[in-house]
Amino acid sequence: MARTLASTGMVVVLAALTAGGMNQKNAMPPATGTEQLGNFPVVEFRRYTINPGEREHFAEYFDTYFPEAFEQLGVIVAGSFFERDKPLGFTWIRGFHSNEERALANAEFYYGPLWREHRATMNSMIADSNNVMLLHSLRADRDVSVLSPVDPVKEPQGASGVVVAQIFSVKPDSEQEFSDRAEAEFAGYRAAGAREAGVLVTLEVPNNYPQLPVRGDGPFLVWLGVLPNDQAFETQFAPVAGQAQQKLFATGLLRNAAELVVLHPTHRSRLRWITETAMRGGQ
């Protein structure tokens, strides 16, 4: 049954999981000018189904009104995307400083003037908004890496690249063991040209803002990566990921096969392909 955002909202912890820490090859370069925003260890990975013909409209409204509104409340919209293989799929990632702040910030936003003004328009375009994973970084040093916002002067065409989310349905109490077994495969993703962008696991706590439902069928482990374009995904990454999924399923630590979600950034998505020069403030 479709549900709307009567008081609604939407993450990914950007991290790299390697045996010895962050592998510098294809690691996400450090962003400049974002340090004052802090860390975002609690995230929501929100996958919406949009009504036919409305996905681009929804994204334009979303990009126009909401990223800065959340940022003013201490929340980060880490990325927003169109799902490549689901023509009605819109996904976005939202990060919080803590689970307690998640409840406070959501209440402030969804009972605030901006959402009250635009909720009828936004809700009218949403068929379903209940596919939401509440996550946190696998380790304390793997919080969300917040990229600089899209520069309207230097990036007039908007965000580019391809973001990949690989979602593993892990057996209960097997997250750490599975992540240890998966490290070699994740290293293979980097070798195939992916810039590693996150390793997240289900946050097993009661939902402290029940107006926004979250999935209770975990636990999950989510690997995130960024590639420069569709060709790099198809020719370099996809074959490696397919083999890795078979190997990881054979560990016996998964409840079912992994889901590979291919995401195209919306115009203003922070999570995107960006050169190291641009990341550090150069031209």
KAJOPE-V92607 format. One line per field, one symbol per residue. ss: DSSP state (H for helix, E for strand, C for the rest). burial: + if it has 9 or more other ideal C-beta (glycine too) atoms within 8 Angstrom, else -. A space follows every 50 residues. Layout:
ss = ???
burial = ???
This chain:
ss = CCCCCCCCCCCCCCCCCCCCCCCCCCECCCCCCCHHHCCCCEEEEEEEEE CCCCHHHHHHHHHHHCHHHHHCCCCEEEEEEEECCCCCEEEEEEEECCHH HHHHHHHHHHCCHHHHHHHHHHHHCEEEEEEEEEEEECCCCCCCCCCCCC CCCCCCCCCCCEEEEEEEEECCCCHHHHHHHHHHHHHHHHHCCCEEEEEE EECCCCCCCCCCCCCCCCCEEEEEEEECCHHHHHHHHHHHHHHHHHHHHC CCCECCCCEEEEEEECCCCCCCCCCHHHHCCCC
burial = ----+-++++++++++++----+--+++--+--+-----+++++++++++ +--++-+++++++--++-+++-+++++++++++----++++++++++-+- +++-++++++---++--++--++-++-++-++++++++---+++++++-+ ----+--+++++++++++++---++--++-+++-++++++++++++++++ +++---+++--+-++--++++++++++-+--++--+++-++--++-+++- +-++---+-+++++++++++++++---+++---
